[in-house]
Amino acid sequence: MIQRLAVIGVGLIGGSFALALRRAKAVGSVVGSGRSAATLQEARRLGIIDEIAEGPAEAAAGADFIMIATPVGQIEAILRAVRPQLAGGAVVTDGGSTKSDLVRAARDALRDRIGQFVPGHPIAGAEKSGAGAALAGLYDGRRVVLTPLPENDPAAVARVELAWRTCGAVVARMTPQEHDRVLAAVSHLPHVLAYALVEQIVTDPRAEVLWAHAAGGFRDFTRIASSHPEMWRDICIANREALLQEIDRYAGQLRQLRDLIDAGDAAGLEHQFQRSREARDAWLQRLASGA
């Protein structure tokens, strides 16, 4: 399906994309580029890539499919670099977690080649990063959102969708704006909350005692605070309008809980906790059934 795949940013997302396509025998050769020579060497040693390029432009030269899997703040510069090297039939996609800002940047960077860029976002990942974290099965059964552009040739969109399905993913389509509003609520906000809770412990004068007594609940809630700081910095800034709305809504929920606790309203607390538990359990059931 893909003769020569260029992966720009060979970490968890880009590396797993390449491995999944290799597992399906859907790719010929894979060339990688990135900022860390050590990461690229590890990616080649692990069989994720076949070649190391000096930079995005060299990686894109001769590639018929380009996957950009870097923090969103880097993507515009990468698109500018690869534009002169784009073959006429090549398709470019990305794994960025925000889309509205990226589409605006892509239009500036690619100009008349914007139709070759099909924005995407795999809603999958882990708290670890780097080539060593890549997994061939990372996308199995996971959702990937594409946000096609009016300029896209339907064949280009279909090609990107087929690549993700070949990786084992379930593909959905949204507008960039809808994507950013949805992900602000269910992805970006949880990461901010996890970082905030860890920061609260770090800055507490009792931090040593608190760390000593933190157990499973704290570990599970804050797991994603081990995620890539640069990536999440970029996401928060890029999607700040939608994210700020979700932070304000969450603050309202906390105020309601605080009022219930302050009033000693045991029935009100139990009602809210029960409703939340039932909603989460129903969601887990849907996940388990593949719905």
C-alpha positions as CSV (number, residue, x, y, z in Angstrom):
1,M,0.0,0.0,0.0
2,I,2.9,2.4,0.9
3,Q,6.1,2.1,-1.0
4,R,8.2,4.5,1.0
5,L,7.0,5.9,4.4
6,A,8.6,8.9,6.0
7,V,8.0,9.2,9.8
8,I,9.0,12.6,11.1
9,G,9.1,12.1,14.9
10,V,9.9,8.5,15.6
11,G,8.5,8.2,19.1
12,L,5.5,6.5,20.5
13,I,2.9,7.7,17.9
14,G,5.1,7.7,14.8
15,G,7.0,4.6,15.7
16,S,3.8,2.6,16.5
17,F,2.3,3.7,13.2
18,A,5.4,2.3,11.3
19,L,5.4,-0.9,13.3
20,A,1.7,-1.5,12.8
21,L,2.1,-1.1,9.0
22,R,5.1,-3.4,9.1
23,R,3.0,-6.0,10.9
24,A,0.4,-5.8,8.2
25,K,3.1,-6.0,5.5
26,A,1.6,-2.8,4.1
27,V,4.8,-0.8,3.7
28,G,8.0,-1.2,1.7
29,S,10.7,1.0,3.4
30,V,10.6,3.4,6.3
31,V,12.8,6.5,6.7
32,G,12.8,8.4,9.9
33,S,13.9,11.9,11.0
34,G,13.8,13.7,14.3
35,R,15.7,15.9,16.7
36,S,17.3,13.1,18.7
37,A,20.1,11.1,17.0
38,A,19.9,8.6,19.9
39,T,16.2,8.1,19.4
40,L,16.7,7.5,15.7
41,Q,19.5,5.1,16.2
42,E,17.3,3.2,18.7
43,A,14.4,3.2,16.2
44,R,16.6,1.7,13.5
45,R,18.0,-0.9,16.0
46,L,14.4,-1.9,16.9
47,G,13.4,-2.3,13.3
48,I,11.0,0.6,13.3
49,I,12.8,2.4,10.5
50,D,15.2,1.3,7.8
51,E,17.0,4.6,7.2
52,I,17.8,7.8,9.1
53,A,17.3,11.1,7.3
54,E,19.2,14.3,8.2
55,G,15.9,16.2,8.5
56,P,12.3,16.5,7.4
57,A,13.1,17.6,3.8
58,E,15.4,14.7,3.2
59,A,12.9,12.2,4.8
60,A,10.1,13.5,2.5
61,A,12.2,13.2,-0.7
62,G,10.9,10.2,-2.6
63,A,8.2,9.3,0.0
64,D,4.7,8.6,-1.0
65,F,3.3,8.8,2.5
66,I,4.5,11.1,5.2
67,M,3.5,10.8,8.8
68,I,4.4,13.8,11.1
69,A,4.3,12.7,14.7
70,T,5.9,15.5,16.6
71,P,4.5,18.0,19.2
72,V,2.0,20.3,17.4
73,G,4.2,23.3,17.9
74,Q,6.8,21.9,15.5
75,I,4.5,20.9,12.7
76,E,4.2,24.1,10.8
77,A,8.0,24.4,10.4
78,I,8.1,20.7,9.3
79,L,5.4,21.3,6.6
80,R,7.4,24.3,5.3
81,A,10.5,22.1,5.1
82,V,8.8,19.1,3.3
83,R,6.7,21.2,0.8
84,P,9.5,21.5,-1.9
85,Q,10.0,17.7,-1.7
86,L,6.4,16.6,-2.0
87,A,5.9,14.2,-4.9
88,G,2.7,14.9,-6.8
89,G,0.9,11.7,-5.5
90,A,2.3,11.9,-2.0
91,V,0.0,12.3,1.0
92,V,0.9,13.9,4.3
93,T,-0.9,13.3,7.6
94,D,-0.1,14.0,11.2
95,G,-0.8,12.7,14.8
96,G,-1.3,16.1,16.4
97,S,-3.8,16.5,19.3
98,T,-5.2,19.8,18.1
99,K,-6.6,20.6,14.7
100,S,-8.0,24.1,14.2
101,D,-4.6,25.8,14.8
102,L,-2.8,23.2,12.8
103,V,-5.1,23.6,9.7
104,R,-4.4,27.3,9.8
105,A,-0.7,26.8,10.0
106,A,-0.8,24.1,7.3
107,R,-2.5,26.5,4.8
108,D,0.3,29.0,5.4
109,A,3.0,26.4,5.1
110,L,1.8,24.3,2.2
111,R,-0.2,26.9,0.2
112,D,-1.1,25.3,-3.2
113,R,-0.1,21.8,-1.8
114,I,-2.6,21.9,1.1
115,G,-4.8,19.3,-0.7
116,Q,-2.1,16.7,0.0
117,F,-2.4,17.2,3.7
118,V,-5.1,15.1,5.5
119,P,-5.1,16.1,9.2
120,G,-5.5,13.2,11.7
121,H,-5.3,12.4,15.4
122,P,-5.0,8.9,16.9
123,I,-6.7,8.9,20.3
124,A,-4.3,6.4,21.7
125,G,-1.1,6.6,23.6
126,A,0.7,6.0,26.8
127,E,2.5,7.9,29.5
128,K,5.8,6.9,28.1
129,S,7.5,8.4,25.0
130,G,10.3,7.7,22.6
131,A,11.0,4.9,20.1
132,G,11.4,2.3,22.8
133,A,7.7,2.9,23.8
134,A,6.4,2.1,20.3
135,L,4.1,-0.9,19.9
136,A,2.8,-2.6,16.8
137,G,-0.6,-3.1,18.5
138,L,-1.0,0.4,20.0
139,Y,-3.9,1.3,17.6
140,D,-5.8,-2.0,17.7
141,G,-9.4,-1.1,18.3
142,R,-8.5,2.5,19.1
143,R,-10.2,5.5,17.6
144,V,-8.5,7.8,15.1
145,V,-10.2,11.1,14.1
146,L,-9.6,12.5,10.6
147,T,-10.5,16.1,9.9
148,P,-10.5,16.3,6.1
149,L,-10.1,19.6,4.3
150,P,-12.3,20.9,1.4
151,E,-9.2,20.9,-0.8
152,N,-8.5,17.2,-0.2
153,D,-8.9,14.8,-3.0
154,P,-11.2,12.0,-1.8
155,A,-8.6,9.5,-2.8
156,A,-6.1,11.1,-0.5
157,V,-8.5,10.9,2.4
158,A,-9.3,7.3,1.6
159,R,-5.6,6.5,1.5
160,V,-5.0,7.9,5.0
161,E,-8.1,6.2,6.3
162,L,-7.0,2.9,4.9
163,A,-3.6,3.3,6.5
164,W,-5.1,3.7,9.9
165,R,-7.5,0.9,9.4
166,T,-4.6,-1.3,8.4
167,C,-3.0,-0.3,11.8
168,G,-6.1,-1.8,13.5
169,A,-7.8,1.6,14.3
170,V,-11.4,2.6,14.1
171,V,-11.6,5.8,12.0
172,A,-14.1,8.6,12.6
173,R,-14.4,12.0,10.8
174,M,-15.0,15.4,12.4
175,T,-14.5,19.1,11.6
176,P,-11.3,20.6,13.1
177,Q,-13.4,22.7,15.4
178,E,-15.6,19.8,16.6
179,H,-12.5,17.7,17.2
180,D,-10.9,20.4,19.4
181,R,-14.0,20.9,21.5
182,V,-14.4,17.2,22.1
183,L,-10.8,16.5,22.9
184,A,-10.6,19.5,25.3
185,A,-13.2,17.7,27.5
186,V,-12.0,14.1,27.4
187,S,-8.3,14.3,26.8
188,H,-6.7,17.8,27.4
189,L,-8.6,18.5,30.6
190,P,-7.7,15.2,32.3
191,H,-4.0,15.8,31.5
192,V,-4.2,19.3,33.0
193,L,-5.9,17.9,36.1
194,A,-3.3,15.2,36.6
195,Y,-0.4,17.7,36.3
196,A,-2.2,20.0,38.7
197,L,-2.7,17.3,41.4
198,V,1.0,16.3,41.2
199,E,2.0,20.0,41.4
200,Q,-0.1,20.4,44.4
201,I,1.8,17.6,46.2
202,V,5.2,18.8,45.0
203,T,4.6,22.3,46.4
204,D,3.1,21.2,49.7
205,P,5.4,21.5,52.7
206,R,4.4,18.0,53.7
207,A,5.4,16.6,50.3
208,E,7.8,13.9,51.6
209,V,5.0,12.5,53.9
210,L,2.4,12.8,51.2
211,W,4.5,10.9,48.6
212,A,5.2,8.2,51.2
213,H,1.5,7.6,51.7
214,A,0.3,7.9,48.1
215,A,-0.9,4.6,46.7
216,G,-3.0,3.1,44.0
217,G,-5.7,5.8,43.7
218,F,-3.2,8.6,43.4
219,R,-1.1,6.5,40.9
220,D,-4.0,5.8,38.7
221,F,-5.3,9.3,38.7
222,T,-1.9,10.9,37.9
223,R,-0.6,8.3,35.5
224,I,-0.8,10.7,32.6
225,A,1.2,13.3,34.4
226,S,4.2,11.2,33.2
227,S,3.3,12.2,29.6
228,H,5.6,14.3,27.4
229,P,5.8,17.9,28.9
230,E,6.6,19.6,25.6
231,M,3.8,17.9,23.8
232,W,1.2,18.9,26.4
233,R,2.6,22.4,26.7
234,D,1.9,22.8,22.9
235,I,-1.6,21.3,23.2
236,C,-2.7,23.6,26.0
237,I,-1.6,26.7,24.2
238,A,-2.9,25.6,20.8
239,N,-6.4,24.6,22.2
240,R,-6.5,27.1,25.0
241,E,-10.0,28.6,24.2
242,A,-11.8,25.2,24.3
243,L,-9.6,24.0,27.2
244,L,-10.3,27.1,29.3
245,Q,-14.0,26.5,28.9
246,E,-13.6,23.0,30.1
247,I,-11.5,24.1,33.1
248,D,-14.2,26.6,34.1
249,R,-16.9,23.9,33.8
250,Y,-14.8,21.5,35.9
251,A,-14.3,24.3,38.5
252,G,-18.0,24.6,38.7
253,Q,-18.3,20.9,39.4
254,L,-15.8,21.1,42.1
255,R,-17.7,24.0,43.7
256,Q,-20.9,21.9,43.7
257,L,-19.1,19.1,45.4
258,R,-17.5,21.5,47.9
259,D,-20.9,22.9,48.8
260,L,-22.3,19.4,49.3
261,I,-19.4,18.4,51.6
262,D,-19.6,21.7,53.4
263,A,-23.3,21.2,54.1
264,G,-22.7,17.6,55.2
265,D,-25.2,16.6,52.5
266,A,-24.5,12.8,52.5
267,A,-27.5,12.0,50.3
268,G,-26.5,14.6,47.7
269,L,-22.9,13.3,47.6
270,E,-24.0,9.7,47.3
271,H,-26.4,10.5,44.5
272,Q,-23.7,12.3,42.5
273,F,-21.1,9.6,43.1
274,Q,-23.6,6.9,42.2
275,R,-24.5,8.7,38.9
276,S,-20.9,9.1,38.0
277,R,-20.1,5.4,38.8
278,E,-23.0,4.2,36.6
279,A,-22.0,6.5,33.8
280,R,-18.3,5.3,33.9
281,D,-19.3,1.6,34.2
282,A,-21.6,2.0,31.1
283,W,-18.8,3.6,29.2
284,L,-16.4,0.8,30.1
285,Q,-19.0,-1.8,28.9
286,R,-19.3,0.0,25.6
287,L,-15.5,0.0,25.3
288,A,-15.3,-3.7,26.0
289,S,-18.0,-4.5,23.4
290,G,-16.3,-2.4,20.8
291,A,-19.2,0.0,20.4
